[in-house]
Amino acid sequence: MDYKVKTYLNKLKKSGLSNKSIETYDMLLGYFAKWYDEYGLLTNNLILVEKDIENFIDWLKKKDLSVSTIKMVLNRTKEFVEFSGGKWLADKRIYRERNKVESAKPFSEIELRTILEHLKANNKIYYYLCLTLYGFGLRISEATNLLPDDIIEKENQIFVRVRSNIAKFSKSREAPLILKGQYRDDFIDFIVKRKNPKLKNMTLFTYYNDIQKRIVSIDRDNVKVYFHNLSKELGIHITAHRFRDTYISYLVAKGIKPLSVAKWVGHEDISTTLKYYAKLTSKDELEELSKL
């Protein structure tokens, strides 16, 4: 096993992976090597069936590892097994556990304001994207596929209509806008301009890139890279999902019923929504978040 791991790591090193990353990979694969010795596979060819992998996951959980660390161990192990000529015979979703209590990380009021003010001054298209993510609590895959006509007005309230073909669970829904003051005004001005008949069939975050000299549509990969760089620039951990967490936290702080929150954000299981309530209440954040 040690020889196979070293061979794999040498291959990664030759591909240009940094020494720090190699050390991380070595540490992650160390869990697999220990489990392998303890568990004793029936074959030396690294053929792991679903039962083996479930056993490995249970073993990792007993080590008190975080959800994210377990996922990293599994991802690296799968790559290593396949590189070594073995087989990983399990559904890729075998471990999709997401600890909402641990992972829900809404922005503080200062963080949110810092991000939005910076983007307003430096990158308008991402400013409007972040207003949309926070204002409606959308997933990034939903936000980047919105059309101008998906923003609607009913009874003097603004809603987003998430079509079934872009919703995560293929179920359409509507969610109210929570933006206030200047942010709300800026968002409305943006939508009014984007409802131009010439632009109505283009996704909401399509724009002309002056550097590339062409029309560009923002997608989730663009967003991931941009937020990664912005995080380093502002010293704030920024992901698209944190805007969604902040939206949900705002609704919780306002005392909105869990069933309504689940309906608006598209949670398939109400227990997912309730975990946000448990987290915020246990950390006494309700009063603070109500200021957003």
C-alpha positions as CSV (number, residue, x, y, z in Angstrom):
1,M,0.0,0.0,0.0
2,D,2.8,2.4,0.9
3,Y,4.5,1.9,-2.5
4,K,1.2,2.6,-4.3
5,V,0.6,5.8,-2.4
6,K,4.1,7.0,-3.1
7,T,3.7,6.3,-6.8
8,Y,0.5,8.2,-6.8
9,L,2.0,11.2,-5.0
10,N,5.0,11.3,-7.3
11,K,2.7,11.4,-10.3
12,L,0.9,14.4,-8.7
13,K,4.2,16.1,-8.0
14,K,5.3,15.7,-11.6
15,S,2.0,17.2,-12.7
16,G,2.9,20.4,-10.9
17,L,1.0,20.1,-7.6
18,S,2.6,22.1,-4.8
19,N,4.5,20.5,-2.0
20,K,1.8,21.7,0.4
21,S,-0.9,20.1,-1.6
22,I,1.1,16.8,-1.8
23,E,1.4,16.9,2.0
24,T,-2.3,17.3,2.3
25,Y,-3.0,14.4,-0.1
26,D,-0.6,12.2,1.9
27,M,-2.3,13.0,5.1
28,L,-5.8,12.3,3.6
29,L,-4.7,9.0,2.1
30,G,-3.1,8.1,5.4
31,Y,-6.7,7.5,6.7
32,F,-7.4,5.1,3.9
33,A,-4.1,3.2,4.5
34,K,-4.9,2.8,8.2
35,W,-8.4,1.6,7.5
36,Y,-7.1,-0.7,4.8
37,D,-4.8,-2.4,7.2
38,E,-7.5,-2.7,9.9
39,Y,-10.3,-3.8,7.6
40,G,-8.5,-6.2,5.4
41,L,-10.0,-6.2,1.9
42,L,-10.7,-9.6,0.4
43,T,-8.7,-8.6,-2.7
44,N,-5.3,-7.0,-3.1
45,N,-6.5,-5.3,-6.3
46,L,-8.2,-2.4,-4.6
47,I,-11.7,-3.3,-5.7
48,L,-14.0,-1.5,-3.3
49,V,-17.7,-2.4,-3.4
50,E,-20.4,-0.2,-1.8
51,K,-20.3,-2.2,1.5
52,D,-16.5,-1.6,1.8
53,I,-16.9,2.1,1.2
54,E,-19.8,2.3,3.7
55,N,-17.5,0.6,6.3
56,F,-14.8,3.1,5.5
57,I,-17.2,6.0,6.0
58,D,-18.3,4.6,9.4
59,W,-14.6,4.2,10.4
60,L,-13.9,7.9,9.4
61,K,-16.9,9.1,11.4
62,K,-15.5,7.4,14.5
63,K,-12.4,9.5,14.1
64,D,-14.5,12.6,14.8
65,L,-13.6,14.1,11.5
66,S,-15.7,17.0,10.1
67,V,-18.1,16.4,7.2
68,S,-15.8,18.4,4.8
69,T,-12.7,16.4,5.8
70,I,-14.5,13.1,5.3
71,K,-15.6,14.2,1.8
72,M,-12.0,15.2,1.0
73,V,-10.7,11.8,2.2
74,L,-13.3,10.0,0.0
75,N,-12.5,12.1,-3.0
76,R,-8.8,11.6,-2.8
77,T,-9.2,7.9,-2.0
78,K,-11.4,7.4,-5.1
79,E,-8.8,9.1,-7.3
80,F,-6.0,7.0,-5.8
81,V,-7.9,3.7,-6.1
82,E,-8.7,4.4,-9.8
83,F,-5.1,5.6,-10.5
84,S,-3.8,2.3,-9.0
85,G,-6.0,0.2,-11.4
86,G,-8.6,-0.5,-8.8
87,K,-12.3,0.1,-8.8
88,W,-14.6,2.3,-6.7
89,L,-17.9,0.5,-7.1
90,A,-20.3,2.9,-5.4
91,D,-22.8,5.6,-6.3
92,K,-21.0,9.0,-6.3
93,R,-23.6,10.2,-3.9
94,I,-22.9,7.6,-1.3
95,Y,-21.8,10.3,1.1
96,R,-23.8,13.4,0.7
97,E,-24.2,14.2,4.4
98,R,-24.2,18.0,4.9
99,N,-24.2,19.1,8.5
100,K,-26.4,22.3,8.3
101,V,-25.7,23.2,11.8
102,E,-22.0,23.2,11.1
103,S,-22.0,24.5,7.5
104,A,-24.6,27.3,7.6
105,K,-22.5,30.4,7.9
106,P,-24.4,33.6,7.2
107,F,-22.5,36.8,6.7
108,S,-22.4,39.3,9.5
109,E,-23.9,42.7,8.9
110,I,-20.4,44.2,8.5
111,E,-19.2,41.5,6.1
112,L,-22.3,41.8,3.9
113,R,-22.1,45.6,3.7
114,T,-18.3,45.4,3.0
115,I,-18.8,43.0,0.1
116,L,-21.7,44.9,-1.4
117,E,-20.1,48.3,-1.2
118,H,-16.9,47.0,-2.7
119,L,-18.7,45.4,-5.6
120,K,-20.9,48.5,-6.2
121,A,-17.8,50.6,-6.6
122,N,-15.7,48.0,-8.6
123,N,-17.8,45.4,-10.4
124,K,-21.5,46.2,-11.1
125,I,-22.5,42.9,-12.6
126,Y,-21.3,41.0,-9.6
127,Y,-22.9,43.6,-7.4
128,Y,-26.3,42.8,-8.9
129,L,-25.6,39.1,-8.8
130,C,-24.9,39.3,-5.0
131,L,-28.0,41.4,-4.5
132,T,-30.0,38.6,-6.2
133,L,-28.3,35.8,-4.3
134,Y,-28.9,37.5,-1.0
135,G,-32.2,39.2,-1.8
136,F,-33.9,36.0,-2.8
137,G,-31.8,33.3,-1.2
138,L,-31.1,31.5,-4.5
139,R,-28.7,28.7,-5.3
140,I,-26.0,29.9,-7.7
141,S,-27.2,27.5,-10.4
142,E,-30.7,29.1,-10.1
143,A,-29.4,32.7,-10.1
144,T,-27.2,32.3,-13.2
145,N,-30.1,30.9,-15.2
146,L,-32.7,33.5,-14.4
147,L,-34.3,35.5,-17.2
148,P,-35.5,39.1,-16.7
149,D,-39.1,38.1,-16.7
150,D,-38.5,35.8,-13.8
151,I,-38.5,38.9,-11.6
152,I,-42.2,39.7,-11.0
153,E,-44.3,42.0,-8.9
154,K,-47.4,41.0,-7.0
155,E,-49.4,43.0,-4.5
156,N,-46.7,45.7,-4.3
157,Q,-44.1,43.0,-3.5
158,I,-41.2,41.8,-5.6
159,F,-40.7,38.0,-6.1
160,V,-38.4,35.8,-8.1
161,R,-40.0,33.0,-10.0
162,V,-37.7,29.9,-10.0
163,R,-38.7,27.8,-13.0
164,S,-38.8,24.1,-12.6
165,N,-36.1,23.6,-15.3
166,I,-33.6,25.5,-13.2
167,A,-34.7,24.6,-9.7
168,K,-32.6,22.0,-7.9
169,F,-35.4,19.5,-7.3
170,S,-37.3,20.4,-10.6
171,K,-40.1,22.1,-8.6
172,S,-41.0,25.7,-9.4
173,R,-41.4,28.2,-6.6
174,E,-41.5,31.9,-5.8
175,A,-39.6,33.8,-3.1
176,P,-39.9,37.3,-1.9
177,L,-37.2,40.0,-2.1
178,I,-35.8,41.1,1.3
179,L,-33.6,43.9,0.1
180,K,-34.1,47.3,1.8
181,G,-33.2,50.9,1.1
182,Q,-30.6,51.7,-1.5
183,Y,-29.8,48.1,-2.3
184,R,-33.5,47.5,-3.1
185,D,-33.6,50.6,-5.3
186,D,-30.4,49.6,-7.1
187,F,-31.8,46.1,-7.8
188,I,-35.1,47.4,-9.1
189,D,-33.2,49.9,-11.4
190,F,-31.1,47.0,-12.7
191,I,-34.2,44.8,-13.4
192,V,-36.0,47.7,-15.2
193,K,-33.0,48.1,-17.6
194,R,-32.8,44.3,-18.1
195,K,-36.4,44.0,-19.1
196,N,-35.5,45.8,-22.4
197,P,-37.2,43.7,-25.2
198,K,-33.7,43.3,-26.8
199,L,-32.4,41.6,-23.7
200,K,-35.4,39.7,-22.4
201,N,-34.3,36.3,-23.8
202,M,-30.8,36.5,-22.4
203,T,-30.0,35.3,-18.9
204,L,-30.0,38.1,-16.3
205,F,-26.3,38.2,-15.8
206,T,-25.3,38.5,-19.4
207,Y,-23.1,41.5,-20.2
208,Y,-20.6,42.9,-22.7
209,N,-17.1,42.3,-21.5
210,D,-14.9,45.3,-22.5
211,I,-11.7,43.3,-22.2
212,Q,-12.8,40.2,-24.2
213,K,-14.8,42.4,-26.6
214,R,-17.8,40.0,-26.5
215,I,-21.0,39.2,-24.8
216,V,-20.5,37.0,-21.7
217,S,-22.9,35.1,-19.5
218,I,-21.8,34.5,-15.9
219,D,-21.9,30.8,-14.9
220,R,-21.2,29.0,-11.6
221,D,-17.5,28.4,-12.5
222,N,-16.9,32.1,-13.2
223,V,-18.5,32.9,-9.8
224,K,-16.5,30.3,-7.9
225,V,-13.2,31.7,-9.2
226,Y,-14.3,35.4,-8.8
227,F,-15.4,34.8,-5.2
228,H,-12.2,32.9,-4.4
229,N,-10.1,35.9,-5.5
230,L,-12.5,38.4,-3.8
231,S,-12.2,36.5,-0.5
232,K,-8.4,37.0,-0.5
233,E,-8.8,40.7,-1.4
234,L,-11.4,41.5,1.3
235,G,-10.3,39.0,3.9
236,I,-13.8,37.5,4.1
237,H,-14.7,33.9,3.2
238,I,-17.1,34.4,0.3
239,T,-19.1,31.7,-1.4
240,A,-22.4,32.0,-3.2
241,H,-24.1,29.7,-0.7
242,R,-23.3,32.1,2.2
243,F,-25.6,34.7,0.6
244,R,-28.4,32.0,0.7
245,D,-27.6,31.2,4.3
246,T,-27.9,34.9,5.1
247,Y,-31.3,35.1,3.5
248,I,-32.6,32.1,5.4
249,S,-31.1,33.5,8.7
250,Y,-32.9,36.9,8.0
251,L,-36.2,35.1,7.7
252,V,-35.6,33.1,10.8
253,A,-34.7,36.2,12.7
254,K,-38.0,37.8,11.5
255,G,-40.0,34.9,12.9
256,I,-41.2,33.6,9.6
257,K,-42.7,30.1,10.0
258,P,-40.4,27.2,9.0
259,L,-42.9,25.9,6.4
260,S,-42.9,29.3,4.6
261,V,-39.1,29.5,4.7
262,A,-38.8,26.0,3.3
263,K,-41.2,26.8,0.5
264,W,-39.4,30.0,-0.5
265,V,-35.9,28.6,-0.5
266,G,-36.8,25.3,-2.1
267,H,-35.9,22.9,0.7
268,E,-37.1,19.5,-0.1
269,D,-37.1,18.4,3.5
270,I,-38.4,20.7,6.3
271,S,-35.8,19.2,8.6
272,T,-33.1,21.1,6.6
273,T,-34.9,24.3,7.4
274,L,-35.3,23.5,11.1
275,K,-31.6,23.0,11.5
276,Y,-31.1,26.7,10.6
277,Y,-33.4,27.6,13.5
278,A,-31.5,25.3,15.9
279,K,-28.2,26.8,14.9
280,L,-29.2,30.4,15.2
281,T,-31.0,30.0,18.4
282,S,-28.2,28.1,20.0
283,K,-25.7,30.8,19.1
284,D,-27.9,33.7,20.2
285,E,-27.7,35.2,16.7
286,L,-31.3,36.1,16.2
287,E,-31.1,39.6,17.6
288,E,-28.0,40.4,15.7
289,L,-29.3,39.1,12.4
290,S,-32.5,41.0,12.7
291,K,-30.5,44.2,12.0
292,L,-29.7,43.1,8.4
